[in-house]
Amino acid sequence: MGAVLSCIAVCLVLTATWNYARRWLMMAQDAAVSAADWADLPEDLLLIVMAALDIQSLARSGAVCTSWRDACSTFRIRELKQAPCLFYACEKYGSSDAALYCPSTDATFRVPFPGPPHDKRGFVFSCNGWVFAADEVGNPYIFNPMTGVQAALPRVQTINPGRDEELLANWWDDEGKHVWGPLDFTWARLAEYCRVAISTAAEVTACTVLIVHMPEWRLSYARPGDKGWTLLPDVKDSVSDILYNERDGLFYILIGDGSVFTLDLNGPKPSLTRILRPVQQYTSISMYLALTPSGELLQVWRIWSSYQDAVKDTFKGRIDFVAKDNTKEHTETMTNDQDIEVPLLVDNVNDEVNTTELVVFKVNIKKKKLVELRDIGDHALFLGFNASICVPTKDFFRFEPNCAYLTDDLEEHNEKLRNDRVVWNIKKRSMEKLDDVWACTHPYLPLPAPIWITPRF
């Protein structure tokens, strides 16, 4: 029966296409050229074609343009789970577009990348399908590369305006015009913004954007249309990461000492609550927060030196590390480097790779401590200049379970970023270069850094 229906669908498509082609061929040449637009396909033909598509192809067809999306909505299909994709600039697509590589399908798409040319871009971050970027003078904006929706955010000069007045005087004149030199431009684009979290909302103007910014990794928030950024004065410690939790509508804040706070911006004034005490001294490791599909909170440490160096700076009784035999039993923090037998996986690794270790913890809020995990089940993590992503690998066969896919997010910006893109196997404690796992069709440009993004339509 299914085969018969498929044959009928194919016949209908061929018939409808032939009828449309005959009408197109009867037009004058100039009219035919102007009519050769996929967005202007007759709705009856479009619906016939879509009826013959499989569910995944049908869902993707809705992203082509507005008319196709309207036609696709006729079928009332459920929104499919989107796999994380790699969003990056490449020479092939020019300065106004970017490449979107989808590992789940091994396909590369060309998508709009509004703003300055790539060599004038700096910090680019993704969150909830949005891309946060800055223009040539450092003013931020967000856009959705799938839908083309874009919104301006308050200007960079409104971030913590009470700071170094002499420095600000070198940026702006009395009328608010830009008076920066080349180094000031570079600093604003590259080093003003550190991390971003964006709330989910039906309309872009209803989104709340929370940023970690310089100096001193402080926090400010704003919404599209606001005149300025609002500084959160109660958070004075260096912030390592932030995320937005759709389940409870709260922002989560990770401090450099491992402590975690929740931030409620839904009321008349911000409300800050600590849910995890400090677990270590401030170190040079990169730290992330992530949420599993079931809602568990994870804390991830990306280590540049050694596991031993990271462990020796932790506070006794606040972290349960996996025992040396890798059993399910945990031991308290060990401070003797010789007690921790963890191989440093830097042999035969390209010099461009600086990551040496990745450690994943579950945040046990009831016991106020971290619990190290050597197994995150059939899940994969995606870390870098993006809101950390955790997805079930059963939905995407090209993602390996118990693996973390990392892009470079070093905050010490240079004209050319490092190629520190790796895949870390949490269970095997092994590492390989991301480029050896997935070879992107088009080479990366040095700036901006490639980022993970989960497309939203």
Beta strands, then each sheet from edge to edge (+ up, - down):
strand 1: 85-88
strand 2: 97-102
strand 3: 107-112
strand 4: 124-127
strand 5: 130-134
strand 6: 140-143
strand 7: 150-152
strand 8: 193-198
strand 9: 209-213
strand 10: 218-222
strand 11: 230-231
strand 12: 239-245
strand 13: 250-255
strand 14: 260-264
strand 15: 271-276
strand 16: 286-291
strand 17: 297-303
strand 18: 319-322
strand 19: 330-332
strand 20: 357-364
strand 21: 369-373
strand 22: 379-383
strand 23: 389-392
strand 24: 403-406
strand 25: 422-425
strand 26: 430-433
strand 27: 451-453
sheet 1: 3+ 2- 1+ 27-
sheet 2: 4+ 5- 6+ 7-
sheet 3: 8+ 9- 10+ 11-
sheet 4: 12+ 13- 14+ 15-
sheet 5: 16+ 17- 20+ 21- 18- 19+
sheet 6: 23+ 22- 24- 25+ 26-
end
